[in-house]
């Protein structure tokens, strides 16, 4: 059966089940209030194994903030099962997007098929799409939904470990859960890429679930991956669908939105939401009053916050370390939510707790390690064994941790090293007749700091730094264009504070923070005149320079539109392979001095 037919059959089955459930509810409507539970998580990013990132909880006995080891899909699955068991017949499991991509090697090496299989086992039913769902293009996202093997490479091979797709009897069935994407429009058909919403009858009442992603998605993924797609305004899309859902008799509406906010809380479940801020808030405040709950994502934060009009906003951190249980008490006669409560729960994976200084402390009351789900444990173990040998190969060493955190000027030691690796790979005589002179990398392209305890750098650690699978692109840019490119670091719609690129050794410049941020395109004046230099010499406006970056930026990603103007393009190797080769050629890499970017004022 073709992917299209499989998709159609699944949608038909889903529609039939919803219709039958709706008919049953008409025959015997409940008379008493019904509690519907929604279990949610977001930004899983293929973290099948426990991430090295604790969760801060407050010990109710002492009031002290304690750090707990959490995550791993085998523990998350047990947590979800336990939460579902509290309301077994009336619970739905949903996701807030970014379930795949930027994944650890155990999933990413197999095109995230292991994560889809794990989420199927976990019982996920619906999820919105996040920006990272589009990292490898719409066709790959549709494959993850509908099934089918990853296409072979040009030489006919199936990946770097022999076979890395369709590992289950030569098949990949795709996601049993359904992606929802109300504001992702196919420009050719005029319809949505996925269904805009789902209606599920639970306990005799109808729950409407709408999926939307951030309208800026096209500017934070590779433009080549979203050609022909349009991303509509989140609030306008939701508000347009509310009357349609109400007409179908829904009693509650949950929006799954891949856009988020943040609080200044020091631990989870601080529902006073101190310092609550972020782009999602203004969007949610524009939603129709009929919207009851908004499950968010994207910002990797944890919160349960109530807006002044009563809408509940939640987010469950990242990497599968937590899940939020939302309980909606619904009056069937009025088709209205009369009570809503939510709490975030931790997928604790070890009975070990520490304080903020890393010293062991007693486990906080009410928390204990969860057993691993056996089926998930087997799934993860299988893929982990396949990648173990490659993951553990030592490719180099460093004399100090390489951090992705930027200094006041916007420079990081990790960014410097990666930019240097790009330049080294594209400036040697074997690369071409016009070698590169400058290299750039965006901060979002660096997923984690590189800080091995032993100082030894393995392939697996470098994959965690650089998991996107981009390739090198070298192009011609004039000196004038390069200065314009630097100004785009602060131009709208860049985030507040700008998005500072890392630059290769030999290239330097200064920028003036006293100049206005967010100047209109072409009007920026933050780059200090005459400060842009290559090997100590001022950049010549009319001279052509060879510049290297990754394919994501080369097509205008992260709003660096000027890269798309580059001429005489030459494609090079995979970004991870380039980084591995750089470390192999430098057995003991010294941490660079951050003196390439200077901030004034």
C-alpha positions as CSV (number, residue, x, y, z in Angstrom):
1,X,0.0,0.0,0.0
2,X,1.3,3.4,-0.9
3,X,2.1,6.0,1.8
4,X,-0.9,8.1,0.6
5,X,-3.3,5.1,0.8
6,X,-1.9,4.2,4.3
7,X,-2.5,7.8,5.4
8,X,-6.0,7.9,3.9
9,X,-6.9,4.6,5.6
10,X,-5.7,5.8,9.0
11,X,-7.6,9.1,8.6
12,X,-10.7,7.1,7.6
13,X,-10.4,4.8,10.6
14,X,-9.9,7.8,12.9
15,X,-12.9,9.5,11.5
16,X,-15.0,6.3,11.8
17,X,-14.0,5.8,15.4
18,X,-14.8,9.4,16.3
19,X,-18.2,9.2,14.5
20,X,-19.1,5.9,16.3
21,X,-18.0,7.4,19.7
22,X,-20.1,10.5,18.9
23,X,-23.1,8.4,18.1
24,X,-22.7,6.5,21.4
25,X,-22.5,9.7,23.3
26,X,-25.8,11.0,21.7
27,X,-27.5,7.7,22.7
28,X,-26.5,7.9,26.3
29,X,-25.2,11.4,27.3
30,X,-23.7,11.6,30.8
31,X,-25.7,13.4,33.4
32,X,-22.9,14.0,35.9
33,X,-19.8,16.0,35.5
34,X,-17.0,14.2,33.6
35,X,-13.3,14.5,34.3
36,X,-11.1,14.3,31.1
37,X,-7.4,14.1,31.6
38,X,-4.8,15.3,29.1
39,X,-1.2,14.0,29.6
40,X,1.3,16.1,27.7
41,X,5.0,16.5,26.9
42,X,7.0,18.5,24.4
43,X,10.4,18.9,22.7
44,X,11.3,15.2,23.1
45,X,14.0,15.6,20.4
46,X,14.6,11.8,20.2
47,X,16.0,11.5,23.7
48,X,15.4,7.8,24.1
49,X,18.2,7.5,26.7
50,X,18.3,9.6,29.8
51,X,19.7,13.1,29.1
52,X,22.4,14.5,31.4
53,X,20.1,17.2,32.6
54,X,18.4,17.1,36.1
55,X,15.0,18.5,37.1
56,X,14.7,20.9,40.0
57,X,12.0,20.1,42.5
58,X,11.1,21.5,45.9
59,X,11.2,19.2,48.8
60,X,7.9,19.7,50.6
61,X,9.4,18.7,53.9
62,X,12.3,21.1,54.0
63,X,11.5,23.7,51.3
64,X,14.9,23.1,49.7
65,X,15.3,22.9,46.0
66,X,16.6,19.4,44.9
67,X,18.0,18.2,41.6
68,X,16.7,14.8,40.4
69,X,18.0,12.6,37.6
70,X,15.2,12.2,35.1
71,X,14.2,11.1,31.6
72,X,14.8,8.2,29.2
73,X,11.8,7.0,27.3
74,X,11.6,3.7,29.3
75,X,11.0,5.8,32.4
76,X,8.8,8.4,30.7
77,X,6.6,5.6,29.4
78,X,6.1,4.3,33.0
79,X,5.2,7.7,34.2
80,X,2.6,8.2,31.4
81,X,1.1,4.8,32.2
82,X,0.8,5.7,35.9
83,X,-0.9,9.0,35.0
84,X,-3.3,7.3,32.6
85,X,-4.1,4.8,35.3
86,X,-5.5,7.6,37.5
87,X,-8.3,8.1,35.0
88,X,-8.0,5.1,32.7
89,X,-11.0,5.5,30.5
90,X,-10.9,9.2,30.1
91,X,-7.3,10.1,29.3
92,X,-5.6,11.3,26.0
93,X,-1.8,11.7,25.5
94,X,-0.6,14.6,23.4
95,X,2.6,16.3,22.3
96,X,3.7,19.9,21.9
97,X,6.0,19.4,18.9
98,X,9.7,19.0,18.3
99,X,9.4,15.3,19.0
100,X,12.1,14.4,16.5
101,X,15.3,15.9,15.0
102,X,18.3,17.4,16.8
103,X,18.2,14.0,18.4
104,X,21.0,11.9,20.1
105,X,22.8,9.4,17.9
106,X,20.7,6.5,19.1
107,X,17.7,8.0,17.3
108,X,19.2,10.4,14.8
109,X,21.4,7.9,13.1
110,X,18.3,5.9,12.2
111,X,16.4,9.0,10.8
112,X,14.4,9.1,14.1
113,X,12.5,6.0,13.3
114,X,13.3,4.6,16.8
115,X,11.7,7.7,18.4
116,X,8.5,7.3,16.3
117,X,8.4,3.6,17.3
118,X,8.9,4.5,21.0
119,X,6.2,7.2,20.9
120,X,3.9,4.7,19.3
121,X,4.5,2.3,22.2
122,X,4.1,5.1,24.7
123,X,0.5,5.7,23.5
124,X,0.9,9.2,22.1
125,X,-2.3,10.0,20.2
126,X,-1.9,13.6,18.8
127,X,0.9,16.1,18.5
128,X,1.3,19.5,16.8
129,X,4.3,19.9,14.5
130,X,7.3,21.9,15.8
131,X,9.9,23.8,13.7
132,X,12.3,20.8,14.1
133,X,9.8,18.5,12.4
134,X,10.7,20.4,9.2
135,X,14.5,20.1,9.6
136,X,14.8,17.5,6.9
137,X,11.9,18.8,4.8
138,X,8.3,18.2,4.3
139,X,8.7,14.9,2.5
140,X,10.7,13.4,5.3
141,X,8.1,14.6,7.8
142,X,5.4,12.9,5.8
143,X,7.4,9.7,5.7
144,X,7.7,9.7,9.5
145,X,3.9,10.1,9.7
146,X,2.9,7.6,6.9
147,X,5.8,5.1,6.9
148,X,8.2,3.9,4.3
149,X,12.0,3.5,4.1
150,X,14.4,6.4,4.0
151,X,15.6,6.8,0.4
152,X,19.1,5.4,-0.3
153,X,22.0,7.8,-1.0
154,X,23.3,8.5,-4.5
155,X,25.7,5.5,-4.3
156,X,22.8,3.2,-3.4
157,X,23.9,2.7,0.2
158,X,21.5,2.7,3.2
159,X,23.6,4.7,5.7
160,X,26.8,4.8,7.6
161,X,26.1,1.7,9.7
162,X,25.1,-0.6,6.8
163,X,21.4,-0.2,7.1
164,X,19.9,2.6,9.1
165,X,16.2,2.6,8.0
166,X,13.3,0.2,8.1
167,X,15.0,-1.9,10.8
168,X,11.9,-3.9,11.7
169,X,11.6,-6.7,9.2
170,X,12.6,-4.3,6.5
171,X,9.6,-2.0,7.2
172,X,8.8,1.3,8.9
173,X,5.1,1.7,9.5
174,X,5.2,5.4,10.5
175,X,3.5,7.2,13.4
176,X,0.4,5.7,14.9
177,X,-0.2,9.1,16.5
178,X,-1.5,11.9,14.3
179,X,0.3,15.2,13.6
180,X,-2.1,18.2,13.6
181,X,-1.1,21.4,11.8
182,X,-4.0,23.9,11.4
183,X,-1.7,26.8,10.3
184,X,0.6,25.0,8.0
185,X,-0.8,25.5,4.5
186,X,0.2,23.7,1.3
187,X,0.5,26.6,-1.2
188,X,-0.3,24.3,-4.1
189,X,-3.5,22.6,-2.8
190,X,-4.6,25.4,-0.4
191,X,-5.3,22.8,2.3
192,X,-3.4,22.1,5.5
193,X,-0.4,19.8,5.4
194,X,-2.0,17.7,8.2
195,X,-5.5,17.7,9.7
196,X,-6.0,21.0,11.5
197,X,-7.7,19.4,14.5
198,X,-9.2,16.2,16.0
199,X,-12.4,15.6,17.9
200,X,-12.3,12.8,20.4
201,X,-15.2,11.6,22.5
202,X,-14.1,10.8,26.0
203,X,-16.4,9.8,28.8
204,X,-19.4,10.8,26.7
205,X,-18.2,14.4,26.0
206,X,-16.3,15.8,23.0
207,X,-12.8,17.2,23.3
208,X,-11.5,19.3,20.4
209,X,-7.7,19.4,19.9
210,X,-6.2,21.9,17.6
211,X,-2.5,21.9,16.5
212,X,-0.5,25.0,15.5
213,X,3.1,25.8,15.2
214,X,5.0,29.1,15.4
215,X,4.2,31.2,12.4
216,X,7.9,32.1,12.1
217,X,8.7,28.4,11.5
218,X,9.9,29.0,7.9
219,X,12.6,31.4,9.2
220,X,14.1,29.0,11.7
221,X,14.3,25.9,9.5
222,X,16.1,25.4,6.2
223,X,14.0,27.3,3.7
224,X,14.6,24.5,1.2
225,X,12.7,22.1,3.5
226,X,9.5,24.2,3.5
227,X,9.2,25.3,-0.1
228,X,5.6,25.7,-1.0
229,X,4.4,25.8,2.6
230,X,2.9,28.8,4.3
231,X,2.6,29.4,8.1
232,X,-0.4,31.4,9.1
233,X,-1.0,33.4,12.2
234,X,-1.6,31.2,15.2
235,X,-4.4,33.1,16.9
236,X,-6.3,33.9,13.7
237,X,-6.1,30.2,12.8
238,X,-7.4,28.9,16.1
239,X,-10.2,31.5,16.3
240,X,-11.4,30.6,12.9
241,X,-11.8,27.0,13.9
242,X,-13.5,27.5,17.2
243,X,-17.0,28.0,15.8
244,X,-16.6,24.9,13.7
245,X,-15.7,22.8,16.7
246,X,-18.5,24.3,18.8
247,X,-20.9,23.4,16.0
248,X,-19.7,19.8,16.3
249,X,-20.7,19.8,20.0
250,X,-17.2,19.9,21.6
251,X,-17.3,20.7,25.3
252,X,-13.7,21.6,25.7
253,X,-10.9,22.9,23.4
254,X,-7.2,22.2,23.9
255,X,-4.7,23.9,21.6
256,X,-1.3,22.2,21.1
257,X,0.9,25.2,20.1
258,X,4.7,25.0,19.4
259,X,5.5,28.4,20.8
260,X,6.3,29.1,24.4
261,X,7.1,31.3,27.3
262,X,9.2,31.2,30.5
263,X,9.1,31.9,34.1
264,X,11.8,32.8,36.7
265,X,10.8,29.9,38.9
266,X,13.7,27.9,40.4
267,X,11.8,24.7,40.5
268,X,8.9,23.0,38.7
269,X,5.2,23.4,39.7
270,X,5.7,26.9,41.0
271,X,2.3,27.9,39.7
272,X,2.6,31.5,40.8
273,X,4.6,31.9,37.6
274,X,7.0,34.6,38.6
275,X,8.3,36.8,35.8
276,X,6.1,35.0,33.2
277,X,7.0,36.3,29.8
278,X,7.5,35.1,26.2
279,X,5.9,35.3,22.7
280,X,3.3,32.6,23.4
281,X,1.5,34.8,26.0
282,X,0.4,37.5,23.6
283,X,-0.8,34.8,21.2
284,X,-2.8,32.9,23.9
285,X,-4.4,36.2,25.1
286,X,-5.8,36.6,21.6
287,X,-7.4,33.2,21.5
288,X,-11.2,32.9,21.6
289,X,-12.6,32.5,25.2
290,X,-13.8,29.0,24.2
291,X,-10.2,27.8,24.3
292,X,-9.6,26.1,27.7
293,X,-6.0,24.9,27.7
294,X,-2.9,25.6,25.6
295,X,-0.1,23.0,25.7
296,X,3.0,24.8,24.6
297,X,6.5,24.0,23.6
298,X,9.6,25.4,21.9
299,X,11.1,27.3,24.8
300,X,12.0,24.1,26.8
301,X,10.6,25.5,30.0
302,X,8.3,24.0,32.7
303,X,5.2,25.9,33.8
304,X,1.6,25.7,34.7
305,X,0.2,29.2,34.5
306,X,-3.3,30.7,34.4
307,X,-4.0,33.7,32.3
308,X,-6.4,36.5,33.6
309,X,-9.2,35.1,31.4
310,X,-8.8,31.6,32.9
311,X,-6.9,29.9,30.1
312,X,-4.4,27.4,31.3
313,X,-1.0,27.4,29.8
314,X,1.4,24.5,30.3
315,X,4.8,23.2,29.2
316,X,6.8,20.2,30.4
317,X,10.4,21.2,29.9
318,X,12.3,19.1,27.3
319,X,13.9,15.8,26.4
320,X,11.2,13.6,28.0
321,X,12.1,14.3,31.6
322,X,8.6,15.4,32.6
323,X,5.0,15.1,31.7
324,X,2.1,17.3,32.7
325,X,-1.3,15.9,33.7
326,X,-4.2,18.3,33.0
327,X,-7.6,17.4,34.5
328,X,-10.7,19.1,33.0
329,X,-14.0,18.7,34.8
330,X,-16.8,19.2,32.3
331,X,-20.5,19.8,32.7
332,X,-22.0,17.8,29.8
333,X,-25.3,19.6,29.8
334,X,-23.7,23.0,29.4
335,X,-20.8,21.6,27.3
336,X,-18.5,23.7,29.5
337,X,-15.3,23.2,31.6
338,X,-16.1,24.0,35.2
339,X,-12.8,23.2,36.7
340,X,-9.2,22.8,35.4
341,X,-6.1,21.8,37.3
342,X,-2.7,20.7,36.2
343,X,0.6,19.4,37.6
344,X,3.9,18.4,36.2
345,X,5.3,15.1,37.1
346,X,9.0,13.9,36.8
347,X,10.1,10.7,35.1
348,X,12.7,10.0,37.9
349,X,15.2,7.4,36.7
350,X,17.5,7.1,39.8
351,X,17.0,7.4,43.5
352,X,19.8,10.0,43.6
353,X,19.3,13.7,44.5
354,X,21.7,16.6,44.8
355,X,21.6,20.2,45.9
356,X,22.6,23.1,43.6
357,X,26.2,22.5,44.5
358,X,26.1,18.9,43.3
359,X,26.3,17.4,46.8
360,X,24.1,14.3,47.6
361,X,20.9,15.0,49.6
362,X,18.0,12.8,50.6
363,X,15.4,12.1,48.0
364,X,12.5,14.7,48.4
365,X,9.2,13.4,49.7
366,X,6.9,11.9,47.1
367,X,9.6,11.2,44.5
368,X,11.2,7.9,43.7
369,X,12.8,6.2,40.7
370,X,10.3,4.7,38.3
371,X,10.8,1.2,36.8
372,X,11.6,1.0,33.2
373,X,8.9,-0.1,30.7
374,X,10.2,-3.4,29.4
375,X,9.2,-2.9,25.8
376,X,10.8,0.5,25.7
377,X,13.9,-0.8,27.4
378,X,14.3,-3.5,24.7
379,X,13.7,-1.0,21.9
380,X,16.3,1.5,23.2
381,X,18.8,-1.3,24.0
382,X,18.6,-2.6,20.5
383,X,19.5,0.7,18.9
384,X,22.0,1.6,21.5
385,X,23.9,-1.6,20.8
386,X,24.0,-0.8,17.1
387,X,25.6,2.6,17.6
388,X,27.8,1.9,20.7
389,X,31.0,1.1,18.8
390,X,30.7,4.2,16.7
391,X,29.6,6.4,19.6
392,X,32.6,5.5,21.8
393,X,35.4,6.0,19.2
394,X,37.8,8.7,20.5
395,X,38.5,11.3,17.8
396,X,40.6,13.8,19.7
397,X,41.0,15.7,23.0
398,X,40.6,19.1,24.4
399,X,42.5,20.9,27.2
400,X,39.4,22.7,28.6
401,X,35.6,22.5,28.1
402,X,34.3,24.1,24.9
403,X,31.1,26.0,25.9
404,X,28.3,27.0,23.7
405,X,27.4,29.9,26.0
406,X,28.3,33.2,24.5
407,X,30.1,36.1,26.2
408,X,28.8,39.6,26.3
409,X,30.0,40.2,22.7
410,X,28.3,37.0,21.5
411,X,31.4,34.8,21.1
412,X,31.7,31.2,22.4
413,X,34.7,28.9,22.5
414,X,32.6,26.1,20.9
415,X,31.4,28.3,18.1
416,X,35.0,29.5,17.4
417,X,36.2,25.9,17.1
418,X,33.3,24.8,14.9
419,X,33.8,27.8,12.6
420,X,37.6,27.0,12.4
421,X,36.7,23.4,11.5
422,X,34.5,24.7,8.6
423,X,37.3,26.9,7.4
424,X,39.9,24.2,7.6
425,X,37.7,21.8,5.6
426,X,37.1,24.3,2.8
427,X,40.3,26.2,2.5
428,X,42.8,23.5,1.6
429,X,44.1,22.9,-1.9
430,X,42.1,19.7,-2.3
431,X,38.7,21.5,-1.8
432,X,38.8,23.6,-5.0
433,X,40.5,26.3,-7.0
434,X,38.9,29.0,-4.8
435,X,39.4,28.1,-1.2
436,X,37.4,29.7,1.6
437,X,38.7,32.6,3.6
438,X,35.9,33.1,6.2
439,X,33.5,30.7,7.9
440,X,30.3,31.3,9.9
441,X,28.0,29.1,12.1
442,X,24.8,30.1,13.9
443,X,24.4,29.5,17.6
444,X,21.4,27.3,17.1
445,X,23.5,24.9,15.1
446,X,25.4,24.0,18.3
447,X,23.1,21.9,20.4
448,X,25.3,21.2,23.5
449,X,28.6,22.2,25.0
450,X,31.6,19.9,24.6
451,X,32.8,19.1,28.1
452,X,34.0,15.5,28.5
453,X,35.2,14.7,32.0
454,X,38.3,13.0,30.7
455,X,39.1,15.5,28.1
456,X,38.7,12.9,25.4
457,X,36.3,13.7,22.6
458,X,34.3,10.9,21.1
459,X,32.2,10.7,18.0
460,X,29.1,10.5,20.1
461,X,29.9,13.7,21.9
462,X,30.5,15.5,18.7
463,X,27.2,14.2,17.4
464,X,25.5,15.7,20.4
465,X,27.1,19.1,19.5
466,X,26.2,18.8,15.7
467,X,23.3,16.5,15.0
468,X,21.6,18.2,12.1
469,X,23.3,16.6,9.1
470,X,23.9,19.8,7.2
471,X,26.7,20.1,4.6
472,X,29.3,22.8,3.8
473,X,28.4,25.5,1.2
474,X,31.1,27.9,0.0
475,X,30.1,31.0,-1.9
476,X,31.2,34.4,-3.2
477,X,30.2,37.4,-1.1
478,X,31.5,40.9,-1.4
479,X,32.9,42.8,1.5
480,X,29.9,45.0,1.4
481,X,27.6,42.0,1.6
482,X,29.5,40.6,4.5
483,X,28.9,43.8,6.5
484,X,25.2,43.6,5.6
485,X,25.2,40.0,6.8
486,X,26.6,41.0,10.1
487,X,23.9,43.7,10.5
488,X,21.3,41.0,10.0
489,X,22.3,39.6,13.4
490,X,20.1,42.2,15.0
491,X,17.5,43.0,12.4
492,X,13.9,42.0,12.8
493,X,12.7,39.3,13.0
494,X,15.7,38.2,14.9
495,X,15.0,37.5,18.7
496,X,15.6,40.2,21.2
497,X,19.3,40.6,21.9
498,X,20.1,39.4,18.4
499,X,21.5,36.2,17.0
500,X,25.3,36.4,16.9
501,X,27.2,34.2,14.4
502,X,30.4,32.5,15.3
503,X,33.3,33.4,13.0
504,X,36.5,31.7,12.0
505,X,40.0,32.6,13.2
506,X,41.4,35.6,11.3
507,X,38.1,37.4,10.9
508,X,37.2,40.1,13.4
509,X,34.8,43.0,14.0
510,X,33.3,45.3,16.6
511,X,29.6,46.2,17.2
512,X,28.1,49.0,19.1
513,X,25.3,48.0,21.6
514,X,24.3,51.6,22.0
515,X,22.8,51.7,18.5
516,X,19.1,50.7,18.2
517,X,18.3,47.0,18.0
518,X,15.9,45.7,15.4
519,X,16.6,48.3,12.7
520,X,14.7,47.8,9.5
521,X,16.4,45.7,6.8
522,X,19.2,47.6,5.2
523,X,19.2,50.3,7.9
524,X,21.4,48.6,10.5
525,X,24.3,50.5,12.0
526,X,25.5,48.3,14.8
527,X,28.7,47.1,13.1
528,X,31.4,49.7,13.8
529,X,32.7,51.3,10.6
530,X,36.1,50.1,9.6
531,X,36.2,47.4,12.3
532,X,35.6,44.4,10.0
533,X,38.9,42.8,9.2
534,X,40.4,39.7,7.7
535,X,43.9,38.8,8.9
536,X,44.3,42.3,10.3
537,X,43.3,44.1,7.1
538,X,40.0,46.0,6.7
539,X,37.5,44.3,4.5
540,X,37.3,45.9,1.0
541,X,33.7,46.7,0.1
542,X,34.0,45.7,-3.6
543,X,36.4,42.7,-3.2
544,X,34.9,39.2,-3.5
545,X,35.6,36.9,-0.6
546,X,35.0,33.1,-0.4
547,X,32.7,32.3,2.6
548,X,31.7,29.0,4.0
549,X,28.7,28.1,6.1
550,X,26.2,25.2,6.4
551,X,23.4,24.4,4.0
552,X,20.8,25.6,6.5
553,X,22.2,29.1,6.6
554,X,23.2,29.1,3.0
555,X,19.5,29.0,2.0
556,X,18.6,31.9,4.3
557,X,17.9,30.1,7.6
558,X,17.6,32.0,10.9
559,X,16.7,35.1,8.9
560,X,20.2,35.5,7.4
561,X,18.7,36.2,4.0
562,X,22.0,37.6,2.6
563,X,23.5,34.1,2.4
564,X,21.0,33.2,-0.2
565,X,22.6,35.9,-2.5
566,X,25.9,34.1,-2.5
567,X,27.3,33.2,-6.0
568,X,29.5,30.5,-7.4
569,X,28.4,28.0,-4.8
570,X,30.4,24.8,-4.1
571,X,29.0,22.1,-1.8
572,X,31.3,20.2,0.6
573,X,31.2,17.5,3.2
574,X,28.7,16.8,6.1
575,X,29.1,19.2,9.0
576,X,29.7,16.4,11.5
577,X,32.3,14.6,9.4
578,X,34.1,18.0,9.0
579,X,34.1,18.4,12.8
580,X,35.4,14.9,13.3
581,X,38.2,15.3,10.8
582,X,39.2,18.6,12.5
583,X,39.6,16.9,15.9
584,X,41.4,13.9,14.4
585,X,44.0,16.3,12.9
586,X,44.5,18.0,16.2
587,X,45.0,15.4,18.9
588,X,45.1,18.0,21.7
589,X,43.0,21.0,20.8
590,X,43.5,24.2,22.8
591,X,40.6,26.3,23.8
592,X,40.6,29.5,21.7
593,X,40.8,33.0,23.1
594,X,37.5,34.8,22.5
595,X,38.8,37.9,20.7
596,X,37.1,37.8,17.4
597,X,34.0,39.7,18.2
598,X,34.2,42.9,20.3
599,X,31.2,44.7,21.9
600,X,31.3,48.4,22.6
601,X,29.1,49.9,25.3
